[in-house]
Amino acid sequence: MNDNVDMVALNPESVEAELLRRNQELTELNEKLSMAQAQLLQSEKLASIGQLAAGVAHEINNPISFVFSNFGTLETYVDSLLRVLVRYEQAERFITDPDVLKEIAALREQVDLGFLQDDILVLMSESREGIERVRKIVQDLKDFSRVDAHQEWQWADLHHGIDSTLNIVNNEVKYKADIVKEYGAIPEVECLPSQINQVIMNIVVNGAQAIAGPRGRITIRTGTVEDHVWIEIADNGCGIPPAIRSRIFDPFFTTKPIGTGTGLGLSLSYGIIQKHRGRIDVQSEEGAGTVFRIELPIRHVDDDDAAEAQA
């Protein structure tokens, strides 16, 4: 009996099969480690970009602040000058010297005073809007790229985060699609805001890139279900073929040309939502569009709390 067991155990075919099995396990483990390392590197890269963006936003914000302040003073000065000018125009009829009146009329015609009075107000208004736009972009950039150095969970307004993210990626989207917001009433969520912003950015940019030909549409909806909030991002782009739909969250999987995509965007997004103990699902129809649905718990539950709840 023992001899038979030894013969089976030493059977070359069994030994070879066992070696092949273990080699396959090691190969798969090595691939997983490589993927994890690449994801870590990508996360570090995003954190570095976030720090750089926050620093740049801070540096831009300083001069913008005093320009904005000076512009407010300048508006007051211009308004005062225009009021004085109007009063001078009203006083012209009291001037009796014909040479003076002729000189004033010639100067008024030369500088087109009526146009200047109207256009100055238009230019001031447009300039103020431009400065306010820059301030908003800078603030959104700071909100979007805020680095959670200690990974502190905080209560955040997801609508504000989505709006900030849309402002940041506006250049990627504005030529491809219209953004439609259908926000529901949702409470603040305990989360890592900058990471949720990263997920929104990845999905919105992917949606814009999936739209070819006529101008498309990206619709963002929000709502609540029990103790979760949900976000849906729908595009009417080319859709995802069924054959690859199950692979879109795999690290390094991409349908983009070489050099234009890392294949980590959706993989990192999936990991972020998992970290938040939420879920991310996708529904797509080839040629009709794609809908990503994200669900997040309103209150963050850490590992210790989860273990106690299961006990």
C-alpha positions in Angstrom: 0.0 0.0 0.0 2.8 2.4 0.9 4.7 1.5 -2.2 1.6 2.4 -4.4 1.3 5.8 -2.6 5.0 6.5 -3.1 4.7 5.5 -6.8 1.7 7.9 -7.2 3.5 10.6 -5.4 6.6 10.2 -7.5 4.7 9.8 -10.8 6.5 12.2 -13.2 3.3 13.3 -14.8 1.8 14.2 -11.4 5.0 16.1 -10.4 5.0 17.9 -13.7 1.3 18.9 -13.4 1.9 20.1 -9.9 4.9 22.2 -11.0 2.9 23.7 -13.8 0.0 24.5 -11.5 2.3 26.2 -9.0 4.1 28.0 -11.8 0.8 29.3 -13.0 -0.1 30.5 -9.5 3.2 32.3 -9.2 2.8 33.9 -12.6 -0.7 35.1 -11.7 0.5 36.4 -8.3 3.4 38.2 -10.0 1.0 39.9 -12.5 -1.2 41.0 -9.6 1.8 42.4 -7.8 2.9 44.2 -10.9 -0.6 45.7 -11.3 -0.8 46.7 -7.7 2.6 48.4 -8.0 1.5 50.2 -11.2 -1.7 51.4 -9.5 0.3 52.6 -6.5 2.7 54.5 -8.8 -0.3 56.0 -10.6 -1.9 57.0 -7.3 1.4 58.7 -6.3 1.5 60.4 -9.6 -2.0 61.7 -9.2 -1.2 62.9 -5.6 1.9 64.7 -7.0 -0.2 66.3 -9.7 -2.7 67.3 -7.0 0.0 68.9 -4.9 1.3 70.8 -7.9 -2.1 71.9 -9.0 -2.9 73.1 -5.5 0.3 75.1 -5.4 -0.2 76.6 -8.8 -3.8 77.5 -7.8 -2.5 79.2 -4.6 0.1 81.2 -6.6 -2.5 82.3 -9.1 -5.0 83.2 -6.4 -2.8 85.8 -4.8 -2.4 88.1 -7.8 -6.0 87.5 -8.9 -7.2 88.6 -5.4 -5.5 92.0 -5.6 -6.5 92.4 -9.3 -10.1 91.8 -8.3 -9.8 94.2 -5.5 -8.2 96.9 -7.7 -10.8 96.3 -10.3 -13.6 97.1 -7.8 -11.9 100.4 -7.0 -11.4 101.1 -10.7 -15.1 100.6 -11.4 -15.9 103.1 -8.7 -13.5 105.6 -10.3 -14.9 105.1 -13.8 -18.4 105.5 -12.5 -17.5 108.8 -10.9 -15.7 110.1 -14.0 -18.7 109.2 -16.2 -21.0 111.1 -13.8 -18.8 114.2 -14.0 -18.6 113.9 -17.8 -22.4 113.8 -18.0 -22.6 117.0 -15.9 -20.0 118.7 -18.1 -22.2 117.8 -21.1 -25.2 119.3 -19.5 -23.1 122.5 -18.8 -22.1 122.9 -22.5 -25.2 125.0 -23.3 -24.0 127.7 -20.9 -20.7 128.2 -22.8 -21.0 131.3 -25.0 -17.6 131.3 -26.6 -18.2 129.9 -30.1 -14.6 128.9 -30.5 -14.7 126.8 -27.3 -17.9 125.2 -28.4 -16.5 124.4 -31.8 -13.4 122.8 -30.2 -15.5 120.7 -27.9 -17.7 119.5 -30.8 -14.6 118.5 -32.8 -13.0 116.7 -29.9 -16.3 114.9 -29.2 -16.5 113.7 -32.8 -12.9 112.7 -32.9 -13.1 110.4 -29.8 -16.7 109.3 -30.5 -17.6 110.2 -26.9 -21.0 108.5 -27.0 -19.5 105.2 -28.1 -16.8 105.4 -25.4 -19.4 106.0 -22.7 -21.4 103.0 -23.7 -18.4 100.7 -24.5 -16.5 101.4 -21.2 -19.4 100.0 -19.3 -19.6 96.9 -21.5 -15.8 96.3 -21.2 -15.9 96.8 -17.4 -18.7 94.3 -17.1 -17.0 91.7 -19.4 -13.7 92.2 -17.5 -15.4 91.6 -14.2 -17.0 88.4 -15.5 -13.6 87.3 -16.8 -11.9 87.8 -13.5 -14.7 86.1 -11.6 -14.4 83.2 -14.0 -10.7 82.9 -13.3 -11.3 83.0 -9.6 -14.0 80.3 -9.9 -11.6 78.1 -11.9 -8.8 78.6 -9.3 -11.2 77.8 -6.5 -12.5 74.7 -8.3 -8.9 73.6 -9.0 -8.1 73.9 -5.3 -11.2 71.9 -4.4 -10.6 69.3 -7.0 -6.9 68.8 -6.3 -7.1 69.0 -2.5 -4.6 66.4 -1.3 -5.9 64.3 1.6 -2.5 64.0 3.2 -3.8 62.0 6.1 -6.7 60.4 4.2 -9.2 62.1 6.5 -12.8 61.3 5.9 -15.0 64.4 5.8 -18.6 65.4 5.1 -18.8 66.8 1.7 -21.4 68.2 -0.7 -21.1 65.9 -3.8 -22.9 68.4 -6.0 -20.3 71.0 -5.3 -17.6 68.5 -6.0 -19.2 67.5 -9.3 -19.6 71.1 -10.4 -15.9 71.9 -9.5 -14.8 68.8 -11.5 -16.9 69.8 -14.5 -15.4 73.2 -14.5 -11.9 71.7 -14.5 -12.6 69.3 -17.4 -14.6 71.8 -19.3 -12.0 72.1 -22.0 -12.1 68.3 -22.6 -15.9 68.3 -22.9 -17.2 71.6 -24.3 -16.4 70.8 -27.9 -17.9 67.3 -27.8 -21.0 67.4 -25.6 -23.5 69.4 -23.6 -23.7 68.7 -19.9 -27.2 68.2 -18.5 -27.5 68.2 -14.7 -30.5 66.5 -13.1 -29.6 66.7 -9.5 -31.8 65.3 -6.8 -32.0 66.1 -3.1 -29.0 64.4 -1.5 -27.4 64.8 1.9 -23.7 65.5 2.5 -21.6 62.3 2.3 -18.7 61.2 4.5 -16.0 60.5 2.0 -12.6 61.5 0.6 -13.8 64.3 -1.7 -10.8 64.7 -4.0 -10.9 60.9 -4.7 -14.6 61.1 -5.6 -13.8 64.0 -7.8 -11.2 61.9 -9.6 -13.8 59.2 -10.3 -16.2 61.8 -11.7 -13.4 63.2 -13.9 -12.4 59.8 -15.3 -16.0 58.9 -16.2 -17.0 62.3 -17.7 -13.8 62.5 -19.8 -14.3 58.9 -21.0 -17.9 59.8 -21.9 -16.8 62.8 -23.9 -14.2 60.7 -25.7 -16.8 58.1 -26.6 -18.8 60.8 -28.5 -17.9 61.1 -32.2 -19.7 62.9 -35.0 -22.6 65.1 -34.0 -22.5 67.0 -30.7 -23.5 64.6 -27.9 -24.9 64.9 -24.4 -23.6 63.8 -21.0 -26.3 63.7 -18.3 -25.5 63.6 -14.6 -28.2 62.5 -12.2 -28.1 62.1 -8.4 -30.5 60.8 -5.8 -30.8 58.7 -2.6 -31.8 55.2 -1.9 -32.1 54.1 1.8 -28.7 55.0 3.4 -26.9 55.5 0.1 -26.6 58.2 -2.4 -26.2 57.5 -6.1 -24.7 59.3 -9.1 -25.4 58.3 -12.7 -23.3 59.6 -15.5 -24.9 58.8 -18.9 -23.5 59.6 -22.4 -24.9 59.0 -25.8 -21.6 57.9 -27.3 -20.5 54.8 -29.1 -21.2 52.4 -26.2 -19.1 49.5 -25.0 -19.1 46.3 -27.1 -20.5 43.3 -25.0 -17.2 41.4 -25.6 -15.1 43.8 -23.6 -17.7 45.1 -21.1 -16.6 42.8 -18.3 -13.0 44.0 -18.7 -13.3 47.7 -18.5 -12.3 47.9 -14.8 -9.3 45.7 -15.4 -5.9 47.5 -14.9 -4.2 48.5 -18.1 -7.2 47.5 -20.3 -7.9 50.2 -22.8 -9.4 50.5 -26.3 -7.6 53.8 -26.9 -4.6 54.0 -29.3 -1.1 53.3 -27.9 0.2 56.4 -26.1 -3.2 58.0 -25.5 -4.4 56.0 -22.5 -2.9 54.1 -19.6 -5.9 51.8 -19.0 -5.9 52.7 -15.3 -8.6 55.4 -15.1 -11.6 53.1 -14.5 -9.5 50.6 -12.5 -8.5 53.3 -10.1 -12.1 54.6 -10.0 -13.2 51.1 -9.1 -10.7 50.9 -6.3 -11.7 54.3 -4.9 -15.4 53.3 -4.8 -14.5 50.0 -3.2 -12.5 51.9 -0.6 -15.6 53.9 0.1 -17.6 50.6 0.5 -19.7 51.6 -2.4 -20.3 50.1 -5.8 -19.9 51.1 -9.4 -21.9 49.5 -12.2 -22.1 50.0 -15.9 -24.9 49.5 -18.5 -24.1 50.1 -22.1 -25.7 49.6 -25.5 -23.3 49.6 -28.5 -24.0 52.6 -30.7 -26.4 54.1 -28.2 -24.4 55.1 -25.1 -23.2 54.1 -21.6 -24.5 54.7 -18.1 -22.2 54.5 -15.1 -24.0 54.3 -11.7 -22.1 54.9 -8.5 -23.6 54.2 -5.1 -21.9 55.5 -1.9 -22.9 55.0 1.7 -23.8 58.3 3.4 -21.8 57.5 6.4 -18.4 55.9 6.2 -17.9 52.6 7.9 -14.3 51.7 8.7 -13.0 48.2 9.1 -13.4 48.1 12.9 -17.0 49.2 12.7 -17.7 46.7 10.0 -16.2 43.9 12.1 -18.3 44.8 15.1 -21.5 44.9 13.0 -20.8 41.4 11.7 -20.0 40.1 15.2 
